[in-house]
Amino acid sequence: MSVVKRGAFIVFEGCDRSGKTTQSRLLAELLKSKGIATVSMNFPERSSSIGQVINSYLTNSKDLPDEVIHLMFSANRWEHMNQIKQQLLKGTTLIVDRYSYSGVAYSAAKGLDFDWCYAPEKGLLKPDAVFYLKTSVDSLTNRGQYGEERYEKVEFQSRVAQVFDRICYREASYWHQFDASQSAEDLHSRITSIAEDLLQKVEAQPLDTLS
Ligand code: NYM
C-alpha cells in the first residue's frame, strides 16, 4: 500500500504592500508548473458570512470593537481548518497569504495585549514555513499613499512591522525573513529554493498545531 505524502503548509506574512501577494502567486505558479498539486488561499477569506463581516469592517462600512473583529479574523481561520487539513493530507501544498500572525500583528499594533491576541490561534494548524517579507519604515514611507482600506496608514504599518519582528524572533525555527526591497525576481528565487527543500522535508512529517 502506498502512503500518501502530505503537502507543505506555507504562509506569507508582512505589512500591507510588502509584495506578499505577488510572491505567493509566483511560488504557486512555479510549483504548479512542476506538476506539484498546489492551492492558494488568503486570509481574511472574504466569501464566508464571517468573511463578509470582516470585509465590511475593512472597507469601513462597519465598525466593531477591536476585540470583536480580532475574534472574527480568528474564527475565519477556524472555519477553514478542516478544509486546509484535508488538502494537506491528500498531498496538496497550500500557499497562504496571511495567517494567525497577521491577526496578532494588526491587533497588537492597536494596543491589544499580545498574549490575548495569540490565544484564539492556539490549536490551528501550524505552518511548515512562514516567509516574512520585511519592509523598513523608510520604504513604507516611500511607498506613498496606501489604499483606502482601514490600517493602510504608514504610522500604523510601522507598529505592525514591530510586532511582526517580535513574532519572527520568537518563531525563528520556521520563519524566514527577507528584505522586501530587493527585486521581485531575486526574492522569488530565494523563496523557491527554501520552498523546494521544504516540500521534500515535510512530506513524511505529521501536521503540527500552534501552541
Ligand atoms: N488582517 C488580516 C488583520 O487585521 N487580521 C488578520 O487576522 C488578517 C488575516 O486585513 N490590512 C488585516 C491585514 C490587512 C487586511 O488583508 C486585509 P489583505 O491581505 O490586504 O486582504
Boltz pocket constraint, residues with backbone or C-beta under 6 A from the ligand:
constraints:
  - pocket:
      binder: B
      contacts: [[A, 16], [A, 42], [A, 43], [A, 44], [A, 58], [A, 70], [A, 73], [A, 74], [A, 97], [A, 98], [A, 99], [A, 100], [A, 102], [A, 103], [A, 104], [A, 106], [A, 107], [A, 150], [A, 151], [A, 152]]
      max_distance: 6.0
